[in-house]
Amino acid sequence: MNALTFRAPSLRARLSRQFALQTMVGLGLVCGAVYLVISLTLSGRQDDNLVKKRATVQRLLNEAGEVHDIPGIRHLLNDFLTGHDDLSLVVRQQDGHAVFLKDDGSRPEAASKRLAFEVRLPDELGGAGRAELIYDVRKDEALLSRLWWTLLTAAIVGTFAVSASGYVLVKRGLAPLNALARRTSELDASRLDQRLDPTGQLEEVQPLLQQFNALLDRLQVAYLQMEAFNADVAHELNNPLSILIGTCEVALRRPRPEQELRDVLTSNLEELRRIAGIVADMLFLSNAERGVPARRSFSMSVADLASEVVDYYEAVLEDADLRVEVRGDARAAVDAGLVRRALSNLLGNATRYATRGSLIEVQISRVDPRHVSIGVHNQGDVIPAEHLPRLFDRFYRIDPSRTNADRNHGLGLAIVAAIARMHGGTATAESTDQGTCIRFTLEDPSARDGTGDTGAKRLS
């Protein structure tokens, strides 16, 4: 659909239409019920009136036993019908001859209600006859017609009146939302501390305000992290680029021997490799944050992967006078390359900060049937608690002076957390007097039950 022609539905118009429809239906049902009750009441009254008049006619004809002529009977029945303009009566003998006849022939058949019954006549008139009472219902139908139009007019006028008042009430009820929309439009990225005030807002709007303010909190954190990240990236890339520019400028100021130029190029190559490493790590983190999953292989021993990484660090561990033990094991379907990279980052981090001559433990266990835990524990200085939640942030360093920044650009633990997320797990850190342990979990979709192999491997 063309975005220019599409018009979002109005909540006010929708509520007003629904309110008008409900009002019309409600008033229609009420008016219909009133009309039906009155119509049934009039019909019942007509039937009752005919039954009562039948009893009166039968009694009068029974009392006319001493009257032997037709004029006398007519006189009695005329007196009976006096004042009953809506009532007619026909009395006939068995042969159909009319003894008494008072009927408005101009009245339509549909405008009358009839009741026929047997009557007793004097012996001179045959002794038995048949009578028929005719009730003219035109007055009642006229009353029902006036009632119908009155109720219809009342329903229409009432619907419009209630709908108009409902529109005003809906507009007034939505006023807080309009005010909230105006206040939302005043929010500015230059003032990330602004929040929507829920004071005085409707109860139904409170959850929306709470969620919106929580979203603003998350956006503020993300924006601040992005600013810090941009500053860190600029700082990390600025140093090697400055070194490259400076060395190139110095080398080009005057002619130099070939070996000196080779030394300059070798130094520049190291800085370029450092820049390439930072860019590669940032690209990896970017792909991980876009939700790229790990490419899992067949089930394998996590302890074997850890042993391979430890073998790679053998020379570094020997220089630092450190020992490593791989404790426990579990088989899991993981991305072997990514797990090796995570373990390498953790082991390199532990090697830098572990106390010389101490023991580093690689702890592997299955925490539940579907998750494997891998942790690297080292003995060293205690990390303050306020730093632990931010250890996995990109470019975050506990040491603000950025010691060893030429070898460690602050993305190692962020990559560990990203690898954990790619495997459906999480990364955590804890630090006590007993040492510091960085741990991450991996989801194993191939696991059914069992906790894997346990044991210990000592590597120096």
N, C-alpha and C positions, 0 to 999 in steps of 0.2 A: 504494500500500500504506500502511496506517495506520502512522505513525511510532511509535506506542506499542506495536504488536504486532510490529514488525519487529525481528529479532534478528540482529546481525552474525555471520557465521560465525566459529567459533573456529579459529585456526591450530593450536592444540594438539590439538583434537579432530580436525581434518582430517588432520594429520600422523599422529596415533595410528591413525586408521582406515586410512589408506593403508599404514602400517607393518604393521598387523594383516592387511590384505588381502594384501599382498605376502608376509608370513610364511606365511599359510595356503596361498596358491598355491604358494610355494616348497616347503613341507613336503609338500603334496599331490603335487606333481610328483616329489619324491624318493621318497616312499612308494609312489606308483604305479609308478615305475621299478623299485624294489626288488621289489615284488610281481610285476611282469611278468617280470623277469629270473629270479626263483625259479620262477615258473610255467612259463616256457619251459624252464628247466633240468630240472625234474621231468618235463615232457613228453618232452624229449629222452632223459632217462635211461630212461623207460618204453619208448620205441621201441628204444633200444639193447639193453635187457634182453630184449625180445621177439625181436629179431634174433639175439642170442646163444643164446637158448633154442631158437630154430628150428634153428640149426645143430647144437645138441646132440641134439635129437630126431631129426633126419635121420641123424646119425651112429649113434645107438643103434639105430635101425631098420635101418640098413644092416648093422650088426654082428650083428643078430638073424637072419641068413640061415641059421644052423645050428639055430635054435630053430624047431620046426615046429608048436607049438601056441599057442593064444591065451593060456593062463595064463602061459607063459614071457614073452611080450611084455608082458603086464600087469605082471609082476613087475619087469621092467627099467624100465618107465615109472613105476611106483610108487616105486621107489628114486630115480629122477630127480626126482620131485616132492616127495620127503621134505624138509621144512624150508622149502618155498616155499608158505606158506599163501595168499599173494596171487596164486598162479599156478594156472590150470586148463588141462586138455588134453583134447581130443576127437580120436580117430583113427577114421576110418570107411573101409570098403571102397568100391569104386566103386559098388556097389549101394546104399550108404547104411547098411549094417549096421555097428553100432558095434563096433570092435575094442577100444577103450579109451575110457572115459568117466569123467572126474572133473571135475564142474562143479557149482558152487553155484547151484542154481536160484533161490534166494531173492534173489540179487543183481540189482539193477535193471540194465536194459540200458545205461542212461546211465552207470553206475558202472563200466564195464569197457571195456577196449581190446583189440581182437581182431586176430589176425594169422593168416590162412589160407594154407596152402602144400601142395604135392604131396609125398608120401613114398613110399618103396619098401617093400612088404610081402613076406613070404615067398610063394612060388608057391602054396602051399596056400590062402593068403588072397586070391588074385587077382593078386598081383604088384605092384599099385599101389593107392594109396589117397590119402586127403586128411586132413590134420590141421589143427587150429585151436587156437592158443594164446590163452588168455583171461587178461588181467592185471586184477586188481582194483585200481582206482585210488581207492577210498574212503579209504584211509589218507592218500594224498597230498592228496586233496581236503580231508580234515579238517585236515591240516597247513596247507594254503593258507587254509582258513577261519580257523584260529587266527592265522595270519600277517596276514590281512586285518584282523581286529578289533584285533590288536595295533598294526598300523601306523596304523589309523584313530584309535585311542585316543591313540597317540603324537602324531599330527598335530594332534588337537584340543587335547590338553594342552600340546603345544609351542607351538601358536598362542596360547593364552591366556597361557602363561608369557612368551613373547617379547613379546606385545602389552603385558602389564603392565609388563615391564621397559622396553619402548619408550616407554610413556606416561610413566614416571618419567624416562627419559632426555630425552624431548622437553620435559617440564616443566622439567628442569634446564637444558636447552639454551636455553630461552626465558627463563630467569631474567634474563639481561642486558637483554632487551627490556623486561621488567617494571620492572626498576630504572631503565632509561632513561625509561620512561613516568612513573615517580614523579619523576624529576629534571626532566622536562619540565614537569610540573604545578607545580613550584616556581618556574618562571620568572615574573617579574613585570614589568609595564610600567614600574614605578618604578625598576627596575634594568636599563637597556637594555644594560649592558656584560656581562651574564651570558651564558655560552656552555656548551654541553655538552662535557664533557671526554671525548675519544676514547680516553684511556689505558686499556688493559686491555680494551677492547671487542673483539668478534669482528671478523675481517677482513671478513665480509659486511656488518657494520653500519657500517664505517668510511665508505663512500661516502654513506650516509644521514646520518651525523653531519656530514660535511663540507658536504653540501648544506643541511642544516638550519641549521648555523652561518652559512653564507653567506646564507641567507634572513634570519637574525637580523641580520646585518650590514646587509643592504639595508633591513630594517624600521627599524633604528636610524637609518640615514641619512635614510629617509623621515620618521620621526617627528621627528627634529631639524629637518629642513627644514620640516615642517609647523608646528612650534613657532615657528621663525624666521619663517615666512610669516605666521602669525597675529600675531606681534609686529609685523612690518613693515606688515601691513594696518592693525592698530590705530594704529600710528604715522602712517601715511600719511593715514588718515581722521581721526585725532584733530586734526591741525593745522588743516585747513580747517573742521572742525566747531567747534573752539574759536574760530577767527576769526569764523565766522558767529554763534555765540552771543554772543561779546563785542561785536561791532558792533551786534547787535540790542539787547542790553541797554543799551549806551551811547545808541543812538538813541531808546530808549523812556524814558529817565530824565526827559526834559523835552521840551516842544514844540519842534520844529525846523522851519526853513523847508522848503518843498517841494523846492528844488534840493538841499539837503543830504541829504534823505531819498532823493532819486533817486541821489545819489552812493553812499549806503550800499547801496541795492538793487543798483546796478551792481556794486559790489565783491562783494556777496554772490553775485550771479549768476555772477561769475567763479569763485568758490570752489565753487559748486554744479556748474558745468561741469567743474571739475577732479575733483570727486568722481564725477560721472557718467562722466568719461573713465576713471578708475581702475576703476569697476565694470564698464564695458563691456569694458575690456581683460581683467579677471579672468574675465568670462563667456566671452570669446573663448578664453582659455587653457583654461578648463574644458571647453569643447566640443572643442577640439583634443586634449586629453588623453583624452577619451572615444573618440578614434579617428574623429572626423568627417573624411571625406576632402575634398580640394579639388574644387570643381566646375570641371572643365577645359572649356575652349572649343576652338575650332579652333586650328590651329598659327599662331603669330604671332611676330613679331620681338621678342626680349627687349630689344634695343638701343632699339627704339622706345618700349617701356614705360619704360626707364631715362631716355630723353630727356624724356618727359612729366614724370617726377618732378623732373628737374633744372630744367625750366622753372618748376615750381611753387616751387622754392627760389631762383629767380633773385635776388630782392630780398635774401634773407638772405645769399646768397653774396657779393653786391656789398658789403653792409655789412661782412662779415668779410674782404673783399679776398681771396677764394678763387676758384680756377678749377677747373672739372670737365672731365674727358675721359672719354668712354665708349669703351672699347677693346674691339674684337671684337664679335661678334654670333652668335646662334644662333636658329633657329626651334624652337619647342616648343609643345606643347598644355598650357597652364597656366591657372590661375585668375588672370586679369589683375588683378583687384582685390586679391587677396592678395599677388601679386608686387609690385605698386605699393606696397602698405603696407609690405612688408619692405624694399624699396629706400628708401622714405621714412624709415623708422626708422634704417637704416644711414647714409643721407646726413645726416640730422639729427644723429646721433651723431658722425659725422666732422666736421661743421661746428662742433660745440661744442668739439672737442678738437684740431682741426688747427691747425698753426702759421699765423699770419696771413701772407697773401701766398703761401702754398704751393699745391700742386696736389693735387686729389683725383681719384683714378682709379676709375672703375667698370669692372671687368674681367669680361668675359663670354667664356666658352669652352665647348666641348663636350668633357668629359673622356673620354667613351666614347660609343658609339652611342646609349645610352639615358639619359645624364645630362648636364645642363647645369650649369655652375658660374658663380655670380655673386658677385663680391667687390668690396668698397669699401675702397680703400687711401688712407690719409691720413698725412701727416707730422706728428709731434708727439712728446710724451713717451712713452718706452718703458713699456709695462705690465709690471709684474713677473710672472714666470712663474707664481707661485703663484696669481695672480688669474685667469689665462686660462681654466682649466677651469670657473670659476664665473661667468663673464661672462653666461652665458645663464640663470642662476638668477633667479627672480622677486624683484624689489626689491633685487637685489644692487648695491652701489655700491662702487667702489674707495675713494672718499673717505668715511671714516666720518662726517665732519661734515655730509654730505648737502647739499653746495653745489648751488644751483640746484634744490632739491627742489620749488620751486613750479612749475617748468616740466618737470621730468623726474622721474617717480615710479618709475623703475627697472624697467619692464616691456617696454621697447622691444626689447632683444635677446632676451628670453624669447619675445616674439611672433615674432621672426625665426626662432628655432629651431622654434617650433610650426608656422609656415608651411612650413618645410622638411620637417618630419615629415609634414605633411598632403599634401605632394607626393612622399612616399617618399624624401626626402633627409635630409641632416644639416647642421649648422652648426658651423663651427670658427673659431678665432681664433688669430692669431699676431702677435707684436710684436717687432721688432728695431730696431737703430739706423737702418735704412732706412725705418721707419715701421710702422704698425699696419694689418693687413688683417683684416676680418671677412668671412667667406665662407660661402655656403650653396649646396647643390646641390639640383636639382630633377630628378625622374625624368620622362622624356618617353616615354610609352607609344606615341606615334605615330611615333617615330624608327625608321628602318631602317638607313641608313648615311649617310655624309657627316658633315662636322663643322660645317656651317653657314657663314654668311658671316663674314668677318673684316675688320678695318679699324679705324678710329678716328674718333670724332666729338669735336670740341672745342667745348665750350660754356662761356661765361663768365657 
